[in-house]
């Protein structure tokens, strides 16, 4: 690396971490003012507030807005370089515009790689601790509010419950059916089913079992039955929160398992899976757009560059949210919805890059 590469790299990373640290402090102050009443009324320990909540909140927030602040950092320090005619001096010394992009891409690689690792492994663990704190001291315990729930827990195995009580880990009116060769081969009816955490099994209460094999039928009755069923109490937890607490390998496995079960509305999980890769990748695209826009001295200076940059960055975020909404409603596939903004803004980046050296 040459001195110029080190200079741009340090400027880039320094501006990025300074800007995102400042906004983190502001967000934490606002968050404290919003939640202070809950902290006091529920007697949250100071140690838990700091280490269980805010220490785990910071990486989540940094990663969420890292593409935006990457863009802002590029616009800010590159505009200052252009205003001081530093870029003119660099290009006049014989260094091409394309060579000047090397430290920008290296810094983007560092930020994108860190974001990918945070997304895939570190933030899910941090979210689990943060959400446990929120459930205890801010939001209160989650209660499943759906009734008359039908699930396919395994291929050709279907269950029905009236509703699920998260406090008691109990589901009344439980039934299960198994289909073999397009015919009913097993049916269980019971008053309810309760999770036994000590055994890691379900306890079925007041049950009747019908086993059907051709013309033969066996009827079994009983008071209680401990059994393993391919569902867990976490299946009736807060779905959106569960997404954020899964590492990427676990999320991919969960999606495969739920597809095999025939679970509907799995699009939210697929959107999260693709976002964990697409958002870090957008760091490169937004960096290229930022350099192309701000490397030329214009009337209006840094303010003009930052204004245009903010419009582009917020339009990217808006585009991503809108396309994700279409995917969650089933109007397009999650892969296309998440990657379409990157594809569209890649064309913009290429156009601005081709125009910038002129």
Secondary structure, 3 states (H helix, E strand, C coil): CCHHHHHHHHHHHHHHHHHHHHHHHHHHHHHHHHHHHHHHHCCCCHHHHHHHHHHHHHHHHHHHCHHHHHHHHHHHHHHHHHHCCHHHHHHHCCCCHHHHHHHHHHHHHHHHHHHHHHHHHHHHHHHHHHHHHHHHHCCCCCCCCCEEEEEEEECCEEEEEEECECCCCEEEEEEEEEEECCEEEEEEEEEEEEEECCCCEEEEEEEEEEEEECCEEEEEEEEEEEECCCCCHHHHCCHHHHHHCCCHHHHHHHHHHHHHHCCCCCHHHHHHHHHHHHHHHHHHHHHHHHHHHHCCCCCCHHHHHHHHHHHHHHHHHHHHHHHHHHHHCCCCCHHHHHHHHHHHHHHHHHHHHHHHCC
